[in-house]
Amino acid sequence: MQSYIFLDLDDTVFQTLRKCAPGADSAALQVRAYLPDGTPNSFATRKQQWLWQWLAKGFRIVPVTARDVHAFRRVNLPFQEEVVLNHGAVILDKQGEVDAAWMDRMLRELPAYHEKLLALWEAVEAYCRRYDGYKARLVDDFDITWYGVIKHNDGTEATLEKLLDVVIKPDPFIRDGSLYWHINGNNLAVLPRIINKESAVSYLLDGYRQQHPEVLSFGAGDSKTDAPFLALCDYALIPKNTQLFNALVVA
């Protein structure tokens, strides 16, 4: 039986220093990712380091991340399998090349959503110009605009929720389901419906089941948007005190 784990990265197997658990032994932290200038900015605790070592012994590890290809290449972990990037918009094969079949599928479907995304994004940028501290950008990777993300200088979800309630939730393309939003910490994303982690994981699982007589699948993730791809797997791992954990466990 071949075992795979579909592994979210940020806030699952590493996080920024600010998000490390209170009392974490800083001397024991390991750098897991870097900023573009080479500054370390994400770290694994002792438990996360042990988790990686355990997974690496028994699983083929498939990262499933919101990171683009440049941010992914700044992750300091030895991945050897396929890679899901940009919330599922892009899949890389084992050689690090774009999965052509998946990319063709996305490029066929994406144009129907682009005008809707750009129309909403004009309203987002107009709001951000009126109020200080917001940073809005469209995510371009492989010369394609995939989705948009907003952050705020104060680093709080509450401030992003103001923009969410005023601009994004009332938008007609959000209301009709063409676009959807996701917020977790200081990240508010607006995405075309076709871009999601579960579709990419389903595509890979279908391929693995054709290659192997039997597949055992695990999923690991911290966010509510990870839940649908975790549900495709035989078992799910959810880090304690994360958004998804709190949604499922905390009354």
Number of C-alpha atoms within 10 A of each C-alpha: 8 15 16 21 25 28 24 23 20 21 19 19 23 24 20 16 17 10 11 18 11 7 6 12 11 13 7 12 19 17 20 21 24 18 12 10 6 9 10 17 15 24 27 25 22 14 11 17 17 13 13 14 11 11 15 14 9 12 16 18 23 21 21 29 22 20 20 18 19 10 14 20 12 16 20 14 12 8 15 14 16 22 29 29 23 22 24 22 26 24 26 18 14 14 11 14 11 16 17 13 9 17 14 11 11 17 12 9 13 19 10 12 18 16 11 17 23 15 12 19 21 11 14 22 16 11 16 17 13 9 9 10 14 21 13 19 15 17 16 13 17 10 7 11 14 23 24 21 20 21 21 19 11 12 14 14 16 13 16 21 15 11 18 21 11 12 17 22 15 11 17 13 18 20 12 9 11 16 23 20 18 14 20 17 12 18 15 20 20 22 22 24 14 17 21 21 25 20 17 22 24 14 12 19 18 10 11 16 13 11 11 11 9 12 17 14 19 21 27 24 28 25 22 17 19 22 18 15 22 24 13 17 20 12 13 17 16 20 17 12 13 16 19 20 17 16 12 10 9 8 5
